[in-house]
Amino acid sequence: MTLYPKLIMDALATVTYAGTKKNVVESGMVADQPTVTPLNSPEGGTNWKVSVVLEFPRDTDPFLKSTVKAAEAAIKYHCRNAGFAEDVEVEIQTEFKSKPRPEVGKMLPQVKNIIAVSSGKGGVGKSTVSANLAIALARLGYKVGLLDCDIFGPSMPKMFHVEDERPYAVKVDGRDLICPIEAYGIKMLSIGFFVSPDTATLWRGGMATNALKQLIADADWGELDYFILDTPPGTSDIHLTLLQTLAITGAVIVSTPQQVALADARKGIDMYRNEKVNVPILGLVENMAWFTPAELPENRYYIFGKEGCKQLAQEMNVPLLAQIPLVQSICESGDAGEPAAMNSDTATGLAFINLAQAVVTVVNKRNRELPKTNIVGVKKG
């Protein structure tokens, strides 16, 4: 009795692929005609080896393992019912329509510098600094990308007035990649483009970090001089994922001059300076350094304390990159989707341009004097 490929195709037609809600044959996932090879058994009979190639959309397909197991079980079941020996050997190979994601260490090969903008606590204006730093660098003529790494509280779509934009997929070198949204001369991605702004993102840590990896590795960032990472406040799974995925050129720490904020900023600095992380601190940014009312532009009121970041920078032996004043226009421009750095005629706009120039200077110095940052290893077991 001969085992024919048609029996194998009939078996595969009973296997549903959850990605399309159709069976794998209807979904066009059987890449080649199944092969059936006779094998001589020690008892003198004939056993069979069945080889099948299933093609999935990508190597990260969440239904891959379950579909392969179901296909193997269906083939063995149909073979037994047709009168063939139970020990039919089934080999299922997988191929992918999209090329697999690059390995860690080979991602973003066209990106020259990766800058993590961090803060020890929330509410110090880190995202405002990230957005305006990115725009200021672009205004200086650099190619800039901006990634909103705050999975649970994305703010960049609002700050750039692109909440209604939806990234689309492009084919690049055989891979399906997300095309970043472009605004004010920078490329930008945020989880905010993919979730409802009115709905809380109730994800476990693993789901959040996987989403972040997709925004990094499965996007068409192209050639960039500076890739700005707007990290969430504090130290978390997100920070560890970034450190285990990318060789970060350096970190910029944002804080207000308030002592409570400075205490948390020290923790942020300590995280990057940890011997297992060893990411250089490019410098500190003192945000809300003083309050200047619109009607009294020459006056300064030190609401959160005076020069706290300057003192911390001296204590930690890192540069103070900028002191950004607190003015009503920063909040208004951010809410309106027109970041302050777009207007260098204002005090705040000029402050962000000066910040960008300072970042360029310290990055160039860092690249001359220090080796490339190593990606933090993933401990197995």
C-alpha positions in Angstrom: 0.0 0.0 0.0 1.4 3.4 -1.0 1.1 6.6 0.9 0.3 9.5 -1.5 0.9 13.2 -1.0 -2.9 13.8 -1.5 -3.6 12.1 1.8 -1.2 14.6 3.4 -2.9 17.6 1.8 -6.3 16.3 3.0 -4.8 16.1 6.5 -3.5 19.7 6.3 -6.9 20.9 5.1 -8.2 20.1 8.5 -5.6 22.3 10.3 -6.9 25.9 11.0 -4.4 28.8 11.0 -5.6 31.3 13.7 -4.1 34.2 11.8 -6.6 33.8 8.9 -9.3 31.6 10.5 -8.9 29.3 7.4 -7.0 26.1 7.0 -3.3 26.1 6.1 -4.1 24.9 2.5 -6.7 27.7 1.9 -4.3 30.2 3.4 -1.6 29.3 0.9 0.8 28.2 3.6 1.9 24.9 2.1 4.9 26.1 0.3 5.7 22.9 -1.8 4.0 19.7 -2.6 4.5 17.4 0.5 7.0 14.6 -0.2 6.5 11.0 0.9 9.6 8.8 1.2 9.5 5.0 1.9 11.7 3.8 4.7 12.7 0.2 5.1 11.9 -1.1 8.6 14.0 -3.7 10.5 11.0 -6.1 10.3 11.2 -6.0 6.5 8.2 -3.8 6.0 7.9 -0.2 4.8 7.5 2.9 6.9 7.1 6.4 5.6 8.7 9.7 6.0 6.5 12.7 5.3 8.1 16.2 4.7 6.0 19.3 4.6 7.1 23.0 4.3 4.8 25.6 5.9 5.2 29.3 5.1 4.4 31.8 7.8 4.1 35.6 7.5 7.1 36.2 9.8 9.4 34.4 12.2 7.7 36.0 15.2 4.3 34.6 14.2 2.5 33.9 17.5 0.6 30.9 16.0 3.7 29.2 14.6 4.3 26.6 17.2 0.6 25.6 17.7 0.0 25.4 13.9 3.1 23.1 13.4 2.0 20.8 16.3 -1.6 20.7 14.9 -0.3 19.8 11.4 1.9 17.1 12.7 -0.9 15.6 14.7 -3.4 15.8 11.8 -1.0 14.0 9.4 -0.4 11.2 11.9 -4.1 10.8 12.6 -5.0 10.6 8.9 -2.2 8.1 8.2 -3.4 5.8 11.0 -7.0 6.0 9.8 -5.8 5.1 6.3 -4.2 1.9 7.5 -0.5 3.1 7.7 1.8 2.3 10.6 1.5 4.6 13.6 5.3 5.4 13.4 5.0 7.5 10.3 7.9 10.0 10.6 6.7 13.6 10.1 9.1 16.4 9.4 7.6 20.0 9.1 9.9 22.8 8.1 9.0 26.5 8.4 9.7 29.3 6.0 8.8 33.0 6.2 7.4 35.4 3.7 9.2 38.2 5.6 12.9 37.8 6.4 13.6 37.3 10.1 14.4 40.2 12.3 18.2 41.0 12.6 20.0 39.6 15.5 20.7 41.8 18.5 23.9 43.8 17.7 23.0 44.0 14.0 19.9 46.2 14.3 19.8 49.8 13.0 23.1 49.5 11.1 22.6 52.9 9.5 22.1 54.7 12.8 25.2 56.6 14.0 24.2 57.7 17.6 21.6 56.5 19.9 20.7 58.9 22.8 18.5 57.8 25.7 16.7 60.7 27.3 15.8 59.7 30.9 14.5 61.0 34.2 14.4 59.5 37.6 10.7 60.5 38.1 7.7 61.6 36.1 6.6 65.2 35.7 9.9 66.8 35.1 9.3 67.4 31.3 11.5 64.6 29.9 9.2 64.1 26.9 9.1 67.8 26.2 12.9 67.8 26.3 13.1 64.7 24.0 10.7 66.2 21.4 12.4 69.6 21.3 15.9 68.1 21.3 14.9 66.0 18.3 13.5 69.0 16.4 16.5 71.2 17.3 18.9 68.6 16.0 16.9 68.4 12.8 17.0 72.1 12.5 20.8 72.0 12.7 20.7 69.8 9.6 21.0 66.3 11.1 18.9 63.2 10.2 16.9 62.4 13.3 14.6 59.7 14.6 12.5 59.8 17.7 11.1 56.7 19.5 8.5 57.1 22.2 9.5 54.3 24.5 6.8 55.0 27.1 4.4 52.1 26.2 1.9 52.8 29.0 1.9 56.6 28.7 2.8 57.7 25.1 2.8 61.4 24.5 4.6 62.1 21.2 1.6 61.8 18.9 -0.1 64.6 20.8 3.0 66.7 21.1 3.5 66.6 17.3 -0.2 66.9 16.5 -0.2 63.6 14.6 -2.6 61.6 16.8 -4.7 60.6 13.7 -1.8 59.3 11.7 -1.4 55.6 11.2 1.9 54.1 10.1 1.8 51.7 7.2 4.0 48.8 6.2 6.7 48.9 3.5 8.8 46.2 1.9 12.5 46.7 2.5 15.0 44.0 1.5 12.4 41.2 1.8 11.1 42.4 5.2 7.7 44.0 6.0 8.7 47.1 8.1 6.7 49.8 9.8 7.2 53.2 8.1 7.7 55.9 10.8 5.5 59.0 10.8 7.5 62.1 9.7 6.9 65.5 11.3 9.0 68.6 11.6 11.8 66.9 9.7 12.1 63.8 12.0 11.0 60.2 11.8 8.9 59.1 14.8 7.1 56.1 16.1 5.0 55.6 19.2 2.7 52.9 20.5 0.2 55.7 20.6 -0.3 55.3 16.9 -1.6 51.7 17.4 -3.8 52.0 20.5 -6.8 54.1 21.4 -5.8 57.3 23.2 -8.8 57.0 25.5 -8.1 53.4 26.6 -5.6 52.3 29.2 -2.9 49.9 27.9 -3.3 46.9 30.3 -0.3 44.8 29.2 2.0 42.6 31.2 5.8 43.4 31.0 6.5 40.9 28.3 3.9 42.3 26.0 5.2 45.8 26.5 8.8 44.9 25.8 7.9 42.9 22.7 5.9 45.9 21.4 9.0 48.0 22.0 11.3 45.6 20.2 9.0 45.7 17.2 9.1 49.5 17.1 12.9 49.3 17.1 13.7 46.3 14.9 10.7 46.1 12.6 10.6 49.7 11.5 12.2 51.4 8.5 14.4 53.9 10.3 16.9 54.1 7.6 20.0 56.4 7.9 20.0 58.5 11.0 22.6 60.7 12.7 20.8 60.7 16.0 18.2 58.3 17.3 16.5 59.8 20.4 14.9 57.4 22.8 12.2 59.0 25.0 12.3 56.5 27.9 9.6 56.2 30.6 10.4 57.7 34.0 12.3 55.6 36.6 14.0 52.3 36.0 12.0 49.4 34.6 11.7 46.5 32.2 11.6 49.0 29.3 15.0 50.4 30.2 16.5 46.9 30.5 15.0 45.9 27.1 16.6 49.0 25.5 20.0 48.2 27.1 19.7 44.5 25.9 18.7 45.5 22.4 20.7 48.6 21.5 24.2 49.9 22.0 23.3 53.3 23.5 25.8 56.0 22.7 25.0 57.9 25.9 22.2 59.1 28.2 20.8 62.6 28.9 19.3 62.9 32.3 16.4 65.4 32.8 15.5 66.8 36.2 14.0 69.9 37.8 16.1 71.6 40.4 13.8 70.3 43.2 15.6 68.1 45.7 13.0 65.3 45.4 13.6 65.1 41.6 17.4 65.3 42.0 17.3 62.3 44.4 15.6 60.3 41.7 17.9 61.7 39.0 20.8 60.2 40.9 19.2 56.7 40.6 18.9 57.2 36.9 22.6 58.1 36.6 23.5 55.1 38.8 21.5 52.8 36.5 23.5 53.8 33.4 26.8 53.9 35.3 26.3 50.3 36.7 29.3 48.2 35.7 27.1 45.8 33.8 25.5 48.6 31.8 28.3 51.2 31.5 26.4 53.7 29.3 28.2 57.1 29.4 26.2 60.0 30.9 26.4 62.8 28.3 25.1 65.4 30.7 22.1 66.8 32.7 19.3 69.1 31.6 17.8 71.3 34.2 14.2 71.7 33.2 11.9 74.3 34.8 15.1 76.0 36.0 13.1 79.2 36.7 9.8 80.7 36.0 9.6 83.8 33.7 6.1 85.4 33.3 5.3 86.6 29.8 4.6 90.1 31.0 8.0 90.3 32.8 10.4 88.6 30.5 13.5 89.8 32.4 12.4 88.3 35.7 13.3 84.9 37.1 11.5 83.2 39.9 13.1 80.0 41.2 10.0 78.0 42.0 11.6 74.6 42.4 14.9 75.8 43.8 18.0 77.3 42.2 20.7 75.5 40.2 20.0 72.1 41.8 21.0 70.3 38.6 24.1 72.4 38.2 25.2 71.3 41.7 24.4 67.7 40.9 26.3 67.9 37.6 29.4 69.1 39.5 28.9 66.4 42.2 28.6 63.6 39.6 31.3 65.1 37.3 29.1 65.4 34.2 28.3 68.4 32.0 25.2 70.6 32.6 23.9 70.7 29.0 21.2 73.3 29.4 18.9 75.1 31.8 15.4 75.4 30.3 13.1 78.0 31.8 9.5 77.4 32.7 7.3 79.6 30.6 3.6 79.2 29.7 4.4 78.9 26.0 6.2 75.6 26.4 3.0 73.9 27.7 0.8 75.6 25.1 3.1 74.7 22.2 3.3 71.1 23.3 -0.4 70.8 23.6 -0.9 72.5 20.3 1.5 70.1 18.6 4.0 72.9 17.8 7.1 72.3 19.9 9.0 75.3 21.2 12.2 74.4 19.3 10.4 75.4 16.0 10.8 79.1 17.0 14.4 79.9 17.9 13.5 83.6 18.3 12.0 82.8 21.7 14.0 82.2 24.9 12.9 78.6 25.1 13.4 77.9 21.4 16.9 79.3 21.7 17.5 77.2 24.8 16.6 74.0 22.9 18.8 74.9 20.0 21.7 75.5 22.4 20.9 72.1 24.0 21.1 70.4 20.7 24.5 72.0 19.9 25.7 70.9 23.4 24.6 67.3 22.7 26.4 67.3 19.4 29.6 68.5 21.1 29.5 65.9 23.9 28.6 63.1 21.6 31.5 63.9 19.3 33.8 64.0 22.4 32.4 60.8 23.7 32.9 59.0 20.3 36.5 60.2 20.1 37.5 59.3 23.6 35.5 56.3 24.6 34.9 52.8 23.0 31.5 51.9 21.6 28.9 50.9 24.3 28.4 47.1 24.6 24.9 45.7 24.6 23.9 44.3 28.0 23.9 40.5 27.9 20.8 38.5 28.5 21.4 36.0 31.4 20.0 32.6 30.5 18.9 29.8 32.8 
